[in-house]
Amino acid sequence: MDVTTLGIHPDMAQYLAELGIVDLHGGHIPLRQVGRLQRVLRLRSSLGVNFTGAAIITELLERMEGMQEELERLRRR
């Protein structure tokens, strides 16, 4: 998805890519990462967390979600 469509300045998108928050390819962020980007931006605007902190929080939340899915899968066995 084009970063300008998301309301993100191209320089900001580049910075977020350098931090490893999103993958940036020719001014586009993969659609699967839009939710991740939105979560990082919400953490920053709502809680005042810096981008590095927001990236760490997001990574931990994604890991927790993955573990929860795995736990649910194992329970269904």
PDB file of N, CA, C and O in Angstrom:
ATOM      1  N   MET A   1       0.850  -1.166   0.000  1.00  0.00           N
ATOM      2  CA  MET A   1       0.000   0.000   0.000  1.00  0.00           C
ATOM      3  C   MET A   1       0.902   1.238   0.000  1.00  0.00           C
ATOM      4  O   MET A   1       1.907   1.290   0.710  1.00  0.00           O
ATOM      5  N   ASP A   2       0.537   2.198  -0.782  1.00  0.00           N
ATOM      6  CA  ASP A   2       1.320   3.426  -0.896  1.00  0.00           C
ATOM      7  C   ASP A   2       1.322   4.175   0.436  1.00  0.00           C
ATOM      8  O   ASP A   2       0.271   4.358   1.051  1.00  0.00           O
ATOM      9  N   VAL A   3       2.502   4.606   0.878  1.00  0.00           N
ATOM     10  CA  VAL A   3       2.610   5.266   2.183  1.00  0.00           C
ATOM     11  C   VAL A   3       1.842   6.577   2.231  1.00  0.00           C
ATOM     12  O   VAL A   3       1.299   6.931   3.278  1.00  0.00           O
ATOM     13  N   THR A   4       1.785   7.301   1.128  1.00  0.00           N
ATOM     14  CA  THR A   4       1.051   8.568   1.141  1.00  0.00           C
ATOM     15  C   THR A   4      -0.452   8.329   1.287  1.00  0.00           C
ATOM     16  O   THR A   4      -1.157   9.163   1.856  1.00  0.00           O
ATOM     17  N   THR A   5      -0.943   7.208   0.782  1.00  0.00           N
ATOM     18  CA  THR A   5      -2.349   6.840   0.973  1.00  0.00           C
ATOM     19  C   THR A   5      -2.642   6.624   2.452  1.00  0.00           C
ATOM     20  O   THR A   5      -3.746   6.896   2.923  1.00  0.00           O
ATOM     21  N   LEU A   6      -1.646   6.132   3.175  1.00  0.00           N
ATOM     22  CA  LEU A   6      -1.785   5.901   4.611  1.00  0.00           C
ATOM     23  C   LEU A   6      -1.568   7.172   5.429  1.00  0.00           C
ATOM     24  O   LEU A   6      -1.719   7.165   6.650  1.00  0.00           O
ATOM     25  N   GLY A   7      -1.215   8.260   4.751  1.00  0.00           N
ATOM     26  CA  GLY A   7      -0.967   9.514   5.457  1.00  0.00           C
ATOM     27  C   GLY A   7       0.415   9.594   6.079  1.00  0.00           C
ATOM     28  O   GLY A   7       0.638  10.369   7.009  1.00  0.00           O
ATOM     29  N   ILE A   8       1.336   8.799   5.574  1.00  0.00           N
ATOM     30  CA  ILE A   8       2.701   8.758   6.094  1.00  0.00           C
ATOM     31  C   ILE A   8       3.621   9.456   5.101  1.00  0.00           C
ATOM     32  O   ILE A   8       3.602   9.155   3.907  1.00  0.00           O
ATOM     33  N   HIS A   9       4.414  10.375   5.593  1.00  0.00           N
ATOM     34  CA  HIS A   9       5.395  11.052   4.737  1.00  0.00           C
ATOM     35  C   HIS A   9       6.449  10.024   4.314  1.00  0.00           C
ATOM     36  O   HIS A   9       6.850   9.188   5.124  1.00  0.00           O
ATOM     37  N   PRO A  10       6.898  10.074   3.071  1.00  0.00           N
ATOM     38  CA  PRO A  10       7.902   9.104   2.603  1.00  0.00           C
ATOM     39  C   PRO A  10       9.160   9.050   3.469  1.00  0.00           C
ATOM     40  O   PRO A  10       9.725   7.973   3.660  1.00  0.00           O
ATOM     41  N   ASP A  11       9.607  10.186   3.994  1.00  0.00           N
ATOM     42  CA  ASP A  11      10.784  10.174   4.870  1.00  0.00           C
ATOM     43  C   ASP A  11      10.499   9.416   6.161  1.00  0.00           C
ATOM     44  O   ASP A  11      11.366   8.705   6.670  1.00  0.00           O
ATOM     45  N   MET A  12       9.278   9.567   6.696  1.00  0.00           N
ATOM     46  CA  MET A  12       8.894   8.847   7.910  1.00  0.00           C
ATOM     47  C   MET A  12       8.820   7.352   7.616  1.00  0.00           C
ATOM     48  O   MET A  12       9.244   6.534   8.433  1.00  0.00           O
ATOM     49  N   ALA A  13       8.285   6.999   6.463  1.00  0.00           N
ATOM     50  CA  ALA A  13       8.214   5.590   6.080  1.00  0.00           C
ATOM     51  C   ALA A  13       9.614   4.995   5.979  1.00  0.00           C
ATOM     52  O   ALA A  13       9.844   3.862   6.401  1.00  0.00           O
ATOM     53  N   GLN A  14      10.536   5.752   5.426  1.00  0.00           N
ATOM     54  CA  GLN A  14      11.921   5.288   5.318  1.00  0.00           C
ATOM     55  C   GLN A  14      12.527   5.073   6.702  1.00  0.00           C
ATOM     56  O   GLN A  14      13.217   4.080   6.933  1.00  0.00           O
ATOM     57  N   TYR A  15      12.270   5.999   7.617  1.00  0.00           N
ATOM     58  CA  TYR A  15      12.767   5.886   8.993  1.00  0.00           C
ATOM     59  C   TYR A  15      12.192   4.635   9.665  1.00  0.00           C
ATOM     60  O   TYR A  15      12.919   3.893  10.325  1.00  0.00           O
ATOM     61  N   LEU A  16      10.900   4.408   9.497  1.00  0.00           N
ATOM     62  CA  LEU A  16      10.265   3.232  10.088  1.00  0.00           C
ATOM     63  C   LEU A  16      10.833   1.944   9.500  1.00  0.00           C
ATOM     64  O   LEU A  16      10.970   0.941  10.200  1.00  0.00           O
ATOM     65  N   ALA A  17      11.159   1.978   8.224  1.00  0.00           N
ATOM     66  CA  ALA A  17      11.788   0.817   7.587  1.00  0.00           C
ATOM     67  C   ALA A  17      13.189   0.588   8.151  1.00  0.00           C
ATOM     68  O   ALA A  17      13.587  -0.553   8.384  1.00  0.00           O
ATOM     69  N   GLU A  18      13.931   1.664   8.369  1.00  0.00           N
ATOM     70  CA  GLU A  18      15.277   1.539   8.945  1.00  0.00           C
ATOM     71  C   GLU A  18      15.226   0.958  10.349  1.00  0.00           C
ATOM     72  O   GLU A  18      16.141   0.246  10.761  1.00  0.00           O
ATOM     73  N   LEU A  19      14.157   1.259  11.089  1.00  0.00           N
ATOM     74  CA  LEU A  19      13.989   0.703  12.433  1.00  0.00           C
ATOM     75  C   LEU A  19      13.503  -0.743  12.403  1.00  0.00           C
ATOM     76  O   LEU A  19      13.475  -1.415  13.434  1.00  0.00           O
ATOM     77  N   GLY A  20      13.121  -1.219  11.219  1.00  0.00           N
ATOM     78  CA  GLY A  20      12.627  -2.579  11.090  1.00  0.00           C
ATOM     79  C   GLY A  20      11.154  -2.731  11.419  1.00  0.00           C
ATOM     80  O   GLY A  20      10.663  -3.847  11.587  1.00  0.00           O
ATOM     81  N   ILE A  21      10.451  -1.617  11.512  1.00  0.00           N
ATOM     82  CA  ILE A  21       9.032  -1.665  11.841  1.00  0.00           C
ATOM     83  C   ILE A  21       8.215  -2.156  10.653  1.00  0.00           C
ATOM     84  O   ILE A  21       7.276  -2.934  10.819  1.00  0.00           O
ATOM     85  N   VAL A  22       8.569  -1.705   9.469  1.00  0.00           N
ATOM     86  CA  VAL A  22       7.879  -2.128   8.244  1.00  0.00           C
ATOM     87  C   VAL A  22       8.911  -2.388   7.157  1.00  0.00           C
ATOM     88  O   VAL A  22      10.054  -1.940   7.240  1.00  0.00           O
ATOM     89  N   ASP A  23       8.482  -3.119   6.142  1.00  0.00           N
ATOM     90  CA  ASP A  23       9.286  -3.287   4.935  1.00  0.00           C
ATOM     91  C   ASP A  23       8.806  -2.241   3.946  1.00  0.00           C
ATOM     92  O   ASP A  23       7.602  -2.056   3.769  1.00  0.00           O
ATOM     93  N   LEU A  24       9.729  -1.565   3.309  1.00  0.00           N
ATOM     94  CA  LEU A  24       9.381  -0.513   2.359  1.00  0.00           C
ATOM     95  C   LEU A  24       9.961  -0.876   1.006  1.00  0.00           C
ATOM     96  O   LEU A  24      11.160  -1.119   0.873  1.00  0.00           O
ATOM     97  N   HIS A  25       9.097  -0.909   0.007  1.00  0.00           N
ATOM     98  CA  HIS A  25       9.518  -1.252  -1.348  1.00  0.00           C
ATOM     99  C   HIS A  25       8.963  -0.208  -2.303  1.00  0.00           C
ATOM    100  O   HIS A  25       7.781  -0.234  -2.644  1.00  0.00           O
ATOM    101  N   GLY A  26       9.812   0.699  -2.728  1.00  0.00           N
ATOM    102  CA  GLY A  26       9.390   1.718  -3.682  1.00  0.00           C
ATOM    103  C   GLY A  26       8.242   2.577  -3.198  1.00  0.00           C
ATOM    104  O   GLY A  26       7.333   2.897  -3.963  1.00  0.00           O
ATOM    105  N   GLY A  27       8.279   2.950  -1.932  1.00  0.00           N
ATOM    106  CA  GLY A  27       7.222   3.790  -1.382  1.00  0.00           C
ATOM    107  C   GLY A  27       5.957   3.042  -1.002  1.00  0.00           C
ATOM    108  O   GLY A  27       4.921   3.648  -0.733  1.00  0.00           O
ATOM    109  N   HIS A  28       6.051   1.715  -0.983  1.00  0.00           N
ATOM    110  CA  HIS A  28       4.904   0.886  -0.638  1.00  0.00           C
ATOM    111  C   HIS A  28       5.230  -0.004   0.558  1.00  0.00           C
ATOM    112  O   HIS A  28       6.342  -0.514   0.693  1.00  0.00           O
ATOM    113  N   ILE A  29       4.245  -0.174   1.407  1.00  0.00           N
ATOM    114  CA  ILE A  29       4.333  -1.074   2.552  1.00  0.00           C
ATOM    115  C   ILE A  29       3.430  -2.264   2.247  1.00  0.00           C
ATOM    116  O   ILE A  29       2.295  -2.072   1.811  1.00  0.00           O
ATOM    117  N   PRO A  30       3.908  -3.493   2.466  1.00  0.00           N
ATOM    118  CA  PRO A  30       3.048  -4.654   2.220  1.00  0.00           C
ATOM    119  C   PRO A  30       1.739  -4.550   3.012  1.00  0.00           C
ATOM    120  O   PRO A  30       1.737  -4.125   4.168  1.00  0.00           O
ATOM    121  N   LEU A  31       0.659  -4.932   2.393  1.00  0.00           N
ATOM    122  CA  LEU A  31      -0.657  -4.835   3.013  1.00  0.00           C
ATOM    123  C   LEU A  31      -0.705  -5.553   4.358  1.00  0.00           C
ATOM    124  O   LEU A  31      -1.381  -5.101   5.282  1.00  0.00           O
ATOM    125  N   ARG A  32       0.008  -6.664   4.469  1.00  0.00           N
ATOM    126  CA  ARG A  32      -0.001  -7.432   5.719  1.00  0.00           C
ATOM    127  C   ARG A  32       0.638  -6.667   6.877  1.00  0.00           C
ATOM    128  O   ARG A  32       0.458  -7.048   8.034  1.00  0.00           O
ATOM    129  N   GLN A  33       1.384  -5.588   6.588  1.00  0.00           N
ATOM    130  CA  GLN A  33       2.046  -4.820   7.642  1.00  0.00           C
ATOM    131  C   GLN A  33       1.317  -3.527   8.005  1.00  0.00           C
ATOM    132  O   GLN A  33       1.771  -2.782   8.873  1.00  0.00           O
ATOM    133  N   VAL A  34       0.204  -3.262   7.352  1.00  0.00           N
ATOM    134  CA  VAL A  34      -0.531  -2.027   7.631  1.00  0.00           C
ATOM    135  C   VAL A  34      -1.031  -2.013   9.072  1.00  0.00           C
ATOM    136  O   VAL A  34      -0.940  -0.988   9.747  1.00  0.00           O
ATOM    137  N   GLY A  35      -1.554  -3.133   9.548  1.00  0.00           N
ATOM    138  CA  GLY A  35      -2.017  -3.218  10.935  1.00  0.00           C
ATOM    139  C   GLY A  35      -0.890  -2.978  11.921  1.00  0.00           C
ATOM    140  O   GLY A  35      -1.073  -2.313  12.941  1.00  0.00           O
ATOM    141  N   ARG A  36       0.270  -3.518  11.612  1.00  0.00           N
ATOM    142  CA  ARG A  36       1.459  -3.324  12.459  1.00  0.00           C
ATOM    143  C   ARG A  36       1.823  -1.843  12.514  1.00  0.00           C
ATOM    144  O   ARG A  36       2.096  -1.302  13.586  1.00  0.00           O
ATOM    145  N   LEU A  37       1.825  -1.199  11.362  1.00  0.00           N
ATOM    146  CA  LEU A  37       2.131   0.224  11.296  1.00  0.00           C
ATOM    147  C   LEU A  37       1.116   1.029  12.098  1.00  0.00           C
ATOM    148  O   LEU A  37       1.493   1.937  12.839  1.00  0.00           O
ATOM    149  N   GLN A  38      -0.154   0.709  11.959  1.00  0.00           N
ATOM    150  CA  GLN A  38      -1.189   1.425  12.699  1.00  0.00           C
ATOM    151  C   GLN A  38      -1.021   1.248  14.200  1.00  0.00           C
ATOM    152  O   GLN A  38      -1.225   2.194  14.961  1.00  0.00           O
ATOM    153  N   ARG A  39      -0.651   0.054  14.633  1.00  0.00           N
ATOM    154  CA  ARG A  39      -0.435  -0.192  16.057  1.00  0.00           C
ATOM    155  C   ARG A  39       0.727   0.657  16.582  1.00  0.00           C
ATOM    156  O   ARG A  39       0.629   1.256  17.653  1.00  0.00           O
ATOM    157  N   VAL A  40       1.815   0.704  15.828  1.00  0.00           N
ATOM    158  CA  VAL A  40       2.978   1.504  16.230  1.00  0.00           C
ATOM    159  C   VAL A  40       2.595   2.977  16.330  1.00  0.00           C
ATOM    160  O   VAL A  40       2.962   3.652  17.292  1.00  0.00           O
ATOM    161  N   LEU A  41       1.868   3.470  15.352  1.00  0.00           N
ATOM    162  CA  LEU A  41       1.465   4.879  15.360  1.00  0.00           C
ATOM    163  C   LEU A  41       0.508   5.181  16.511  1.00  0.00           C
ATOM    164  O   LEU A  41       0.580   6.257  17.103  1.00  0.00           O
ATOM    165  N   ARG A  42      -0.389   4.242  16.837  1.00  0.00           N
ATOM    166  CA  ARG A  42      -1.288   4.433  17.988  1.00  0.00           C
ATOM    167  C   ARG A  42      -0.511   4.474  19.295  1.00  0.00           C
ATOM    168  O   ARG A  42      -0.788   5.309  20.156  1.00  0.00           O
ATOM    169  N   LEU A  43       0.459   3.579  19.450  1.00  0.00           N
ATOM    170  CA  LEU A  43       1.277   3.585  20.667  1.00  0.00           C
ATOM    171  C   LEU A  43       1.995   4.919  20.820  1.00  0.00           C
ATOM    172  O   LEU A  43       2.100   5.463  21.920  1.00  0.00           O
ATOM    173  N   ARG A  44       2.478   5.426  19.716  1.00  0.00           N
ATOM    174  CA  ARG A  44       3.197   6.700  19.740  1.00  0.00           C
ATOM    175  C   ARG A  44       2.260   7.856  20.080  1.00  0.00           C
ATOM    176  O   ARG A  44       2.578   8.677  20.941  1.00  0.00           O
ATOM    177  N   SER A  45       1.127   7.925  19.423  1.00  0.00           N
ATOM    178  CA  SER A  45       0.242   9.070  19.635  1.00  0.00           C
ATOM    179  C   SER A  45      -0.529   8.980  20.951  1.00  0.00           C
ATOM    180  O   SER A  45      -0.728   9.996  21.618  1.00  0.00           O
ATOM    181  N   SER A  46      -0.959   7.793  21.329  1.00  0.00           N
ATOM    182  CA  SER A  46      -1.772   7.645  22.539  1.00  0.00           C
ATOM    183  C   SER A  46      -0.954   7.633  23.819  1.00  0.00           C
ATOM    184  O   SER A  46      -1.349   8.224  24.824  1.00  0.00           O
ATOM    185  N   LEU A  47       0.178   6.964  23.778  1.00  0.00           N
ATOM    186  CA  LEU A  47       0.975   6.781  24.992  1.00  0.00           C
ATOM    187  C   LEU A  47       2.276   7.563  25.000  1.00  0.00           C
ATOM    188  O   LEU A  47       2.969   7.613  26.016  1.00  0.00           O
ATOM    189  N   GLY A  48       2.607   8.173  23.870  1.00  0.00           N
ATOM    190  CA  GLY A  48       3.849   8.938  23.808  1.00  0.00           C
ATOM    191  C   GLY A  48       5.095   8.074  23.750  1.00  0.00           C
ATOM    192  O   GLY A  48       6.194   8.541  24.049  1.00  0.00           O
ATOM    193  N   VAL A  49       4.927   6.813  23.365  1.00  0.00           N
ATOM    194  CA  VAL A  49       6.059   5.894  23.268  1.00  0.00           C
ATOM    195  C   VAL A  49       6.867   6.260  22.023  1.00  0.00           C
ATOM    196  O   VAL A  49       6.293   6.538  20.970  1.00  0.00           O
ATOM    197  N   ASN A  50       8.194   6.260  22.139  1.00  0.00           N
ATOM    198  CA  ASN A  50       8.999   6.555  20.946  1.00  0.00           C
ATOM    199  C   ASN A  50       8.924   5.375  19.976  1.00  0.00           C
ATOM    200  O   ASN A  50       8.450   4.296  20.334  1.00  0.00           O
ATOM    201  N   PHE A  51       9.394   5.591  18.750  1.00  0.00           N
ATOM    202  CA  PHE A  51       9.250   4.562  17.727  1.00  0.00           C
ATOM    203  C   PHE A  51       9.975   3.274  18.082  1.00  0.00           C
ATOM    204  O   PHE A  51       9.472   2.187  17.797  1.00  0.00           O
ATOM    205  N   THR A  52      11.136   3.373  18.692  1.00  0.00           N
ATOM    206  CA  THR A  52      11.866   2.164  19.077  1.00  0.00           C
ATOM    207  C   THR A  52      11.072   1.377  20.114  1.00  0.00           C
ATOM    208  O   THR A  52      10.939   0.158  20.008  1.00  0.00           O
ATOM    209  N   GLY A  53      10.550   2.073  21.108  1.00  0.00           N
ATOM    210  CA  GLY A  53       9.728   1.422  22.127  1.00  0.00           C
ATOM    211  C   GLY A  53       8.467   0.819  21.541  1.00  0.00           C
ATOM    212  O   GLY A  53       8.071  -0.288  21.907  1.00  0.00           O
ATOM    213  N   ALA A  54       7.839   1.546  20.632  1.00  0.00           N
ATOM    214  CA  ALA A  54       6.624   1.049  19.986  1.00  0.00           C
ATOM    215  C   ALA A  54       6.922  -0.200  19.163  1.00  0.00           C
ATOM    216  O   ALA A  54       6.108  -1.122  19.112  1.00  0.00           O
ATOM    217  N   ALA A  55       8.079  -0.233  18.523  1.00  0.00           N
ATOM    218  CA  ALA A  55       8.469  -1.409  17.745  1.00  0.00           C
ATOM    219  C   ALA A  55       8.662  -2.614  18.658  1.00  0.00           C
ATOM    220  O   ALA A  55       8.236  -3.721  18.328  1.00  0.00           O
ATOM    221  N   ILE A  56       9.299  -2.404  19.796  1.00  0.00           N
ATOM    222  CA  ILE A  56       9.517  -3.494  20.751  1.00  0.00           C
ATOM    223  C   ILE A  56       8.187  -3.994  21.300  1.00  0.00           C
ATOM    224  O   ILE A  56       7.953  -5.201  21.358  1.00  0.00           O
ATOM    225  N   ILE A  57       7.320  -3.079  21.700  1.00  0.00           N
ATOM    226  CA  ILE A  57       6.006  -3.456  22.223  1.00  0.00           C
ATOM    227  C   ILE A  57       5.224  -4.238  21.174  1.00  0.00           C
ATOM    228  O   ILE A  57       4.615  -5.263  21.481  1.00  0.00           O
ATOM    229  N   THR A  58       5.243  -3.754  19.947  1.00  0.00           N
ATOM    230  CA  THR A  58       4.520  -4.414  18.868  1.00  0.00           C
ATOM    231  C   THR A  58       5.057  -5.818  18.625  1.00  0.00           C
ATOM    232  O   THR A  58       4.284  -6.760  18.445  1.00  0.00           O
ATOM    233  N   GLU A  59       6.367  -5.958  18.621  1.00  0.00           N
ATOM    234  CA  GLU A  59       6.977  -7.281  18.430  1.00  0.00           C
ATOM    235  C   GLU A  59       6.548  -8.237  19.539  1.00  0.00           C
ATOM    236  O   GLU A  59       6.209  -9.388  19.265  1.00  0.00           O
ATOM    237  N   LEU A  60       6.561  -7.773  20.782  1.00  0.00           N
ATOM    238  CA  LEU A  60       6.150  -8.622  21.899  1.00  0.00           C
ATOM    239  C   LEU A  60       4.671  -8.992  21.807  1.00  0.00           C
ATOM    240  O   LEU A  60       4.300 -10.135  22.071  1.00  0.00           O
ATOM    241  N   LEU A  61       3.830  -8.032  21.436  1.00  0.00           N
ATOM    242  CA  LEU A  61       2.404  -8.321  21.273  1.00  0.00           C
ATOM    243  C   LEU A  61       2.172  -9.342  20.165  1.00  0.00           C
ATOM    244  O   LEU A  61       1.332 -10.231  20.304  1.00  0.00           O
ATOM    245  N   GLU A  62       2.911  -9.216  19.068  1.00  0.00           N
ATOM    246  CA  GLU A  62       2.777 -10.179  17.974  1.00  0.00           C
ATOM    247  C   GLU A  62       3.221 -11.572  18.410  1.00  0.00           C
ATOM    248  O   GLU A  62       2.605 -12.568  18.030  1.00  0.00           O
ATOM    249  N   ARG A  63       4.272 -11.644  19.197  1.00  0.00           N
ATOM    250  CA  ARG A  63       4.722 -12.946  19.707  1.00  0.00           C
ATOM    251  C   ARG A  63       3.674 -13.552  20.627  1.00  0.00           C
ATOM    252  O   ARG A  63       3.387 -14.747  20.556  1.00  0.00           O
ATOM    253  N   MET A  64       3.102 -12.713  21.496  1.00  0.00           N
ATOM    254  CA  MET A  64       2.058 -13.196  22.404  1.00  0.00           C
ATOM    255  C   MET A  64       0.851 -13.707  21.626  1.00  0.00           C
ATOM    256  O   MET A  64       0.284 -14.747  21.963  1.00  0.00           O
ATOM    257  N   GLU A  65       0.460 -12.978  20.587  1.00  0.00           N
ATOM    258  CA  GLU A  65      -0.666 -13.414  19.763  1.00  0.00           C
ATOM    259  C   GLU A  65      -0.359 -14.755  19.103  1.00  0.00           C
ATOM    260  O   GLU A  65      -1.224 -15.628  19.033  1.00  0.00           O
ATOM    261  N   GLY A  66       0.858 -14.915  18.623  1.00  0.00           N
ATOM    262  CA  GLY A  66       1.264 -16.179  18.016  1.00  0.00           C
ATOM    263  C   GLY A  66       1.241 -17.324  19.018  1.00  0.00           C
ATOM    264  O   GLY A  66       0.810 -18.429  18.690  1.00  0.00           O
ATOM    265  N   MET A  67       1.703 -17.064  20.235  1.00  0.00           N
ATOM    266  CA  MET A  67       1.690 -18.097  21.271  1.00  0.00           C
ATOM    267  C   MET A  67       0.263 -18.454  21.666  1.00  0.00           C
ATOM    268  O   MET A  67      -0.047 -19.618  21.920  1.00  0.00           O
ATOM    269  N   GLN A  68      -0.605 -17.443  21.714  1.00  0.00           N
ATOM    270  CA  GLN A  68      -2.006 -17.698  22.040  1.00  0.00           C
ATOM    271  C   GLN A  68      -2.654 -18.574  20.969  1.00  0.00           C
ATOM    272  O   GLN A  68      -3.401 -19.499  21.288  1.00  0.00           O
ATOM    273  N   GLU A  69      -2.372 -18.283  19.714  1.00  0.00           N
ATOM    274  CA  GLU A  69      -2.895 -19.103  18.617  1.00  0.00           C
ATOM    275  C   GLU A  69      -2.378 -20.533  18.712  1.00  0.00           C
ATOM    276  O   GLU A  69      -3.130 -21.485  18.505  1.00  0.00           O
ATOM    277  N   GLU A  70      -1.104 -20.682  19.022  1.00  0.00           N
ATOM    278  CA  GLU A  70      -0.505 -22.014  19.164  1.00  0.00           C
ATOM    279  C   GLU A  70      -1.142 -22.767  20.330  1.00  0.00           C
ATOM    280  O   GLU A  70      -1.431 -23.958  20.218  1.00  0.00           O
ATOM    281  N   LEU A  71      -1.357 -22.083  21.432  1.00  0.00           N
ATOM    282  CA  LEU A  71      -1.987 -22.700  22.594  1.00  0.00           C
ATOM    283  C   LEU A  71      -3.403 -23.167  22.252  1.00  0.00           C
ATOM    284  O   LEU A  71      -3.800 -24.274  22.616  1.00  0.00           O
ATOM    285  N   GLU A  72      -4.152 -22.331  21.563  1.00  0.00           N
ATOM    286  CA  GLU A  72      -5.507 -22.711  21.155  1.00  0.00           C
ATOM    287  C   GLU A  72      -5.473 -23.916  20.216  1.00  0.00           C
ATOM    288  O   GLU A  72      -6.308 -24.815  20.321  1.00  0.00           O
ATOM    289  N   ARG A  73      -4.517 -23.929  19.307  1.00  0.00           N
ATOM    290  CA  ARG A  73      -4.380 -25.055  18.382  1.00  0.00           C
ATOM    291  C   ARG A  73      -4.078 -26.341  19.142  1.00  0.00           C
ATOM    292  O   ARG A  73      -4.647 -27.390  18.840  1.00  0.00           O
ATOM    293  N   LEU A  74      -3.189 -26.267  20.123  1.00  0.00           N
ATOM    294  CA  LEU A  74      -2.836 -27.448  20.911  1.00  0.00           C
ATOM    295  C   LEU A  74      -4.011 -27.925  21.764  1.00  0.00           C
ATOM    296  O   LEU A  74      -4.184 -29.126  21.970  1.00  0.00           O
ATOM    297  N   ARG A  75      -4.802 -27.002  22.251  1.00  0.00           N
ATOM    298  CA  ARG A  75      -5.968 -27.381  23.063  1.00  0.00           C
ATOM    299  C   ARG A  75      -7.016 -28.123  22.247  1.00  0.00           C
ATOM    300  O   ARG A  75      -7.744 -28.958  22.782  1.00  0.00           O
ATOM    301  N   ARG A  76      -7.095 -27.826  20.965  1.00  0.00           N
ATOM    302  CA  ARG A  76      -8.091 -28.469  20.101  1.00  0.00           C
ATOM    303  C   ARG A  76      -7.699 -29.887  19.722  1.00  0.00           C
ATOM    304  O   ARG A  76      -8.520 -30.615  19.163  1.00  0.00           O
ATOM    305  N   ARG A  77      -6.505 -30.291  20.000  1.00  0.00           N
ATOM    306  CA  ARG A  77      -6.035 -31.640  19.634  1.00  0.00           C
ATOM    307  C   ARG A  77      -6.727 -32.696  20.430  1.00  0.00           C
ATOM    308  O   ARG A  77      -6.453 -33.883  20.251  1.00  0.00           O
TER     309      ARG A  77
END
